[in-house]
């Protein structure tokens, strides 16, 4: 059962909005290789605001994701694409409905 999640807020630098969107779209194949990531969403919140929401059954899964390929790629590109460092928030899931 999904109990934990991450919400990451991203603000693109002016002129880098499409690159941030493309980066997020390219993250899906990497996340699909993470068996402990129960759900992953790349979000467009506004013209330059983006987000990532992902959910996990346990802390080990969340930690694996934070130490995985998508997180490493995001941190490597953050200075180039983002107006400020990603805001990474660990959250608890109170209720969820997932396919299965």
C-alpha positions in Angstrom: 0.0 0.0 0.0 1.2 3.5 -0.9 2.1 5.3 2.3 4.8 7.8 1.3 5.4 10.3 -1.5 7.5 13.1 -2.8 6.4 16.4 -4.2 9.0 18.3 -6.1 8.4 21.9 -7.3 10.5 23.1 -10.2 10.6 26.7 -11.6 12.1 27.0 -15.1 14.5 29.8 -15.9 13.1 32.2 -18.5 13.4 30.7 -21.9 14.1 27.2 -20.5 10.4 26.1 -20.1 10.4 23.7 -23.0 13.6 22.2 -22.0 12.3 21.5 -18.5 9.1 19.9 -20.0 11.3 17.8 -22.3 13.5 16.7 -19.4 10.4 15.6 -17.4 9.0 13.7 -20.4 12.4 12.0 -20.8 12.3 10.9 -17.1 9.5 8.4 -17.6 11.6 5.6 -19.1 14.0 5.9 -16.1 11.3 5.8 -13.5 9.7 2.8 -15.3 12.9 0.9 -14.3 12.3 1.6 -10.6 10.2 -1.3 -9.2 9.7 0.5 -5.8 8.1 3.6 -7.4 4.4 2.9 -7.3 3.3 6.0 -9.1 5.1 8.9 -10.8 3.6 12.0 -12.3 5.4 14.9 -14.2 3.2 18.0 -13.8 2.9 21.4 -15.6 1.5 23.8 -13.1 1.8 27.0 -15.2 3.9 28.7 -17.9 7.2 28.2 -16.0 6.2 26.1 -13.0 6.5 22.3 -13.0 6.3 19.5 -10.5 6.9 15.9 -9.9 4.7 13.7 -7.6 5.7 10.1 -6.9 4.5 7.6 -4.4 6.0 4.6 -2.6 5.1 1.8 -0.3 7.9 2.4 2.1 10.9 4.6 3.0 13.3 2.2 1.2 11.5 2.8 -2.1 11.5 6.5 -1.6 15.2 6.6 -0.7 16.0 4.4 -3.7 14.2 6.9 -6.0 16.0 9.9 -4.4 19.3 8.1 -5.1 18.2 6.9 -8.5 18.9 8.0 -12.1 16.1 10.6 -12.4 17.1 12.5 -9.3 20.8 12.4 -10.3 19.9 13.8 -13.8 17.7 16.5 -12.3 20.4 17.7 -10.0 22.9 17.7 -12.8 20.6 19.9 -15.0 19.2 22.1 -12.2 21.7 24.9 -12.5 21.2 25.1 -16.3 17.4 24.8 -16.4 15.9 26.0 -13.1 15.6 29.4 -11.6 16.1 28.0 -8.1 17.1 24.6 -6.7 14.3 22.0 -6.8 12.0 22.1 -3.7 11.9 18.5 -2.6 9.2 17.7 0.0 8.7 14.3 1.7 5.0 13.8 2.4 2.8 11.1 3.8 -0.1 9.7 1.7 -3.3 9.6 3.7 -5.4 7.9 1.0 -4.9 6.7 -2.6 -6.6 5.0 -5.4 -4.2 3.3 -7.9 -4.9 0.8 -10.7 -4.2 -2.7 -9.7 
